[in-house]
């Protein structure tokens, strides 16, 4: 489940917005800090990860700092201000959740999962 996530723009013209997402489950968590070092922070007590200790940094491929999140949230704020539809709707969010649930079920069952789009 997604436990936490935020985008913080502390003041105007601040170049590196602070963005964080954390996914937490019963066996551990995975933290993603796209504006920091290119690593994922894995914390787990799950069987098979004992040699990694409680926390492990997982190196990621280098990426453009800031990603797309600032543009997305700026678009959302502009839409609210203008009274127009947001760039990403609640239906889009629902589709993302369906894909994530299907990926989880596929991992659990080892079988492909069909998605129905309405």
LOBAMAR-555715 format. One record per atom (N, C-alpha, C): residue in three letters; x, y, z. Coordinates in steps of 0.001 Angstrom, whole numbers, plus 524288, in hexadecimal, padded with zeros to 5 digits. Example, Ala and Ser with C-alpha at 12.3 -4.5 7.8 and 13.67 -1.06 7.14 Angstrom:
BEGIN
ALA833867E9C681E78 ALA8300C7EE6C81E78 ALA833907F31C81E78 SER832327F73681BA8 SER835667FBDC81BE4 SER832648001E81EBE 
//
This chain:
BEGIN
UNK803487FB6580000 UNK800008000080000 UNK80373804D680000 UNK8016F8091D7FDFB UNK8045480E007FE22 UNK803648106480377 UNK8079E8113180649 UNK807188134E80B8B UNK807988193180B8F UNK80B1881B418085F UNK80C03820DC80881 UNK80E36822B580353 UNK80D528278980239 UNK80F9C82A027FDAA UNK80E8682FD37FDF3 UNK81229832F17FC1F UNK8114A8388A7FC32 UNK814B583B3A7F82D UNK8132683FF47F6CA UNK81641843787F391 UNK81651848A37F672 UNK81AE484A747F7D1 UNK81B6184F407FAD2 UNK81E62853497F7A3 UNK81C01857C37F6BB UNK81E8985C2F7F42B UNK81F04860637F85B UNK82369860897FB37 UNK823BC863CF7FFE1 UNK82334869AB7FEEC UNK824FD86B957FA79 UNK8246A8711B7F94B UNK82521871F77F373 UNK8232F876547F153 UNK823888774A7EBAD UNK8292B877127E9BA UNK829CC875047E510 UNK82EE08748B7E271 UNK8329F870C07E51D UNK830B286D8B7E8B2 UNK833ED869707EB0C UNK834B5865427E6EA UNK839918642E7E57D UNK83AA3860E67E0F4 UNK8396585B257E1C8 UNK83ABA858FB7E634 UNK839F08535E7E712 UNK8357A852737EAD9 UNK830E0851927E8B7 UNK82C5F850587EBFE UNK82D5084B2D7EEBE UNK82B4F84AAF7F363 UNK82C02846007F685 UNK8277E842487F56F UNK828B283DD87F320 UNK824BD839FF7F1BA UNK8263B834CC7F42B UNK82274832177F680 UNK8237382D077F8E7 UNK81EA4829A97F865 UNK81F848249F7F780 UNK81B50820C87F794 UNK81D3781C1A7FAB0 UNK819D9819CE7FDC9 UNK81B378151D800B8 UNK816E48111E80018 UNK8187480C5D7FF20 UNK814D6807FD7FEAB UNK815FD8046B80340 UNK8120D8033F80655 UNK812F98002180B04 UNK80F307FB9A80B48 UNK811467F71380C90 UNK80E1E7F26B80D38 UNK80F917EFB18123F UNK80D607EB1A8131D UNK80E4A7E85481805 UNK813E17E65981889 UNK816B27E5A581424 UNK81C097E3A681463 UNK820367E7D8813F2 UNK81EBA7ECAF812EB UNK822AB7F0C38126C UNK820B57F56780F62 UNK824577F8AF80DC2 UNK822DC7FD6280AE2 UNK826F47FEB0806C8 UNK8255A801F080313 UNK828CC803C67FEF6 UNK827FA809A17FE82 UNK82C2480CA87FF4B UNK82BCB812547FEEF UNK82E56814417F9F8 UNK82BC9817EB7F752 UNK82DB081A147F267 UNK82E4881FF37F305 UNK83308821DA7F239 UNK83449827607F2CD UNK836B0829467EDAE UNK8337E82A997E9B2 UNK8359782BC17E486 UNK83908830917E437 UNK838B9834167E7EC UNK83C15838B37E7C6 UNK84110838007EAEB UNK841A88338C7ED66 UNK84658832797F06A UNK849F882EED7ED5C UNK84D2682BEC7F016 UNK8508C828317ED67 UNK84D41824557EA47 UNK84F78822307E635 UNK84C7A81EA67E2D9 UNK84C41819397E54B UNK84998818EF7E9B7 UNK84907813F57EC75 UNK8436C813537EE5B UNK8420480E707EF25 UNK83D3780D197F1E5 UNK83EE880B457F745 UNK83BF680C717FB3F UNK83D3D80AA480081 UNK839948062A801E7 UNK83BC38017980264 UNK838C57FCC58038F UNK839847FB5E80947 UNK835327FAB480C15 UNK835687F8F78118D UNK831E17F43C811EF UNK834147EFE5813CE UNK830E67EB2D81413 UNK832DF7E76281833 UNK82F4C7E43E819F8 UNK830817DFC881D55 UNK82EF57DACB81A8C UNK82D947DB2D8158D UNK82BAB7D6AC81299 UNK82FEC7D295811E6 UNK82E4A7CDB9811D6 UNK831DC7C962810FA UNK834A37CA1F80BC2 UNK839B37C8F880BA2 UNK83CB27C986806D8 UNK83F957CEAE8067B UNK83E337D26E809CA UNK840D77D77A809C0 UNK844207D83980EB0 UNK844AA7D430811D0 UNK847627D4A1816CD UNK84CFD7D68581625 UNK84F9C7D4F4811ED UNK8550D7D68D81133 UNK855857DC6081013 UNK851537DED080E5E UNK851807E46480D29 UNK8510D7E7BB81213 UNK84FD77E5478167D UNK84EEA7E85581B2A UNK849957EADB81ADC UNK8487B7EE4081E7B UNK8434B7F0A181E81 UNK842807F48A81A1A UNK846867F795818D2 UNK845FC7FB8E814BD UNK84A1F7FAB881098 UNK848917FB5780BB9 UNK84C327FA998075D UNK84B1E7FEC480340 UNK84F438012E8014C UNK84EC3804F97FD18 UNK84F45802137F7ED UNK84B8D802E07F467 UNK84B8C800577EF4A UNK84C93804897EB35 UNK850EA804117E857 UNK85288807F77E47A UNK84ED7807FE7DFCB UNK84D4080C9E7DE1C UNK849E180D387D98B UNK84CED80FD27D52A UNK84AD480F5D7D06A UNK84D24812007CBF3 UNK84C80817E27CCA3 UNK8507381AD47CB05 UNK850418208D7CB74 UNK84B7D822AE7C891 UNK8490F826AD7CAAF UNK8446C828E77C83F UNK8448B82ED47C89B UNK841238314B7C5B0 UNK840A2836F67C5DD UNK83E6A838727CB31 UNK840FD83C0A7CDCD UNK83F2583DA77D2F7 UNK839CB8402F7D28D UNK8367F83F117D64B UNK8315A8416C7D670 UNK82D3283E317D3C1 UNK82EC783AEA7D00C UNK82B048379C7CD5E UNK8269783AC97CB0D UNK8220B838917CAD4 UNK81D8883B3C7C894 UNK819CA83D2F7CCC8 UNK81ACB83BE47D1A6 UNK8170983D0C7D5CD UNK815E3842DD7D646 UNK819E2846217D5EF UNK818F584BBD7D678 UNK8156C84DAB7D21E UNK8166384BD77CD45 UNK8131A84D6A7C8E0 UNK80D7B84B947C9B8 UNK80CD6846CA7CBA7 UNK807A2844AA7CC9D UNK804BE847E17D0B9 UNK80749848ED7D522 UNK804BA84BE97D942 UNK803D6851937D7AA UNK8075B853C77D488 UNK80688859147D28B UNK801BD859387CF08 UNK8012E855377CBB6 UNK7FC9D854D87C849 UNK7F79A854537CB61 UNK7F7CC851537CF9E UNK7F338850AB7D2F8 UNK7F1BB855E17D57B UNK7F5A48589F7D793 UNK7F49885DA87DA18 UNK7F264861927D62B UNK7F482861967D16C UNK7F292865287CD5E UNK7ECE9863DC7CBF1 UNK7EBA485ED47CBB5 UNK7E64785D397CA74 UNK7E28185EEA7CEBC UNK7E41285E4D7D3A1 UNK7E0BB85FF87D7FD UNK7DFD5865D77D7B2 UNK7E409868B57D6C3 UNK7E3A886E677D678 UNK7E01C870277D1FC UNK7E06E86D697CD86 UNK7DD5786ED97C8ED UNK7D7E286C767C8F5 UNK7D6EB868DC7CC90 UNK7D1E6866307CCAC UNK7D139862597C830 UNK7D58C8605E7C632 UNK7D56485C9C7C1DC UNK7D6C0857257C3D2 UNK7D5DF853217C09B UNK7D71784DCA7C24D UNK7DCF384D1B7C35E UNK7DE53849FF7C73F UNK7E3DC849187C86D UNK7E66A845C87C42E UNK7EBA58460E7C3BA UNK7EE5C842FC7BFBF UNK7EDF283D1D7C0B6 UNK7ED3B83B907C58A UNK7EC88836107C6F3 UNK7E792835BC7CA35 UNK7E401832587C89A UNK7DEF2831F97CB35 UNK7DED882D8D7CF33 UNK7DA8A82D587D223 UNK7D9DF829067D5D7 UNK7D966823D47D2F7 UNK7D759823ED7CE22 UNK7D71981F197CB06 UNK7DC9881D317C9B4 UNK7E01E820DF7C872 UNK7E59081F767C766 UNK7E7FD81CE27CC34 UNK7E6F981F1D7D0C3 UNK7E91681CEB7D59A UNK7E6F4817737D68E UNK7E1EF816AA7D575 UNK7DF92811837D61A UNK7E22380D8A7D27C UNK7E32E80F137CDA2 UNK7E5CF80B887C9F8 UNK7EB3880A097CBF5 UNK7EE1280DD47CE16 UNK7F34780CB57D039 UNK7F2D7808C77D4AC UNK7EEF88097A7D816 UNK7EE33805C67DC61 UNK7ECD6800597DA59 UNK7E9A4800127D63E UNK7E84D7FAF87D3F5 UNK7ED257F8437D1C7 UNK7F0857FB3A7CF33 UNK7F5627F8FA7CD24 UNK7F8CB7F70B7D1A2 UNK7F9467FA287D5C9 UNK7FC6F7F88E7DA47 UNK7FA327F3AB7DCD7 UNK7F50B7F3717DD81 UNK7F2977EECA7DFCA UNK7F36D7EA057DC5B UNK7F3047EAB37D734 UNK7F3DC7E6527D39C UNK7F9867E47B7D3DB UNK7FD317E8217D448 UNK802B77E6AB7D4BB UNK803A47E39E7D9C6 UNK801477E5677DE06 UNK801CF7E2B37E308 UNK7FF8A7DD2E7E2AE UNK7FAE27DCAE7E07D UNK7F85B7D7937E00B UNK7FB6E7D3FF7DC68 UNK7FD8A7D6257D831 UNK800B27D30C7D49B UNK805967D1057D755 UNK807FE7D4587DA81 UNK80C9D7D2B57DD71 UNK80B3B7CE6E7E156 UNK806C57CF0C7E3F6 UNK8051A7CB387E7DF UNK803B37C6017E564 UNK800C57C6377E112 UNK7FEB67C16A7DEBF UNK802347BF167DA8B UNK805AB7C2457D853 UNK808EC7C06B7D408 UNK8060C7C03B7CEDA UNK801617C26E7CEA2 UNK7FE337C2487C9DE UNK7FD3E7C7CB7C7CB UNK7FC7E7C8297C2A3 UNK7FB167CD287C048 UNK7F5D57CEF57C261 UNK7F5357D40D7C2BD UNK7F04A7D64E7C485 UNK7EE147D9B97C02F UNK7E9487D8BB7BEA7 UNK7E6B57DBE87BAA7 UNK7E45A7E0BD7BD31 UNK7E4EE7E51F7BA9E UNK7E29B7E9F97BC85 UNK7DE1F7EB747B8F3 UNK7D9C47ECD77BB46 UNK7D5457EEA97B843 UNK7D4EC7F48B7B8D9 UNK7D4DF7F7447B47C UNK7D4887FCF47B482 UNK7CF107FE837B2ED UNK7CC9A801B57B600 UNK7C74D8036C7B4AF UNK7C752808FB7B2C2 
//
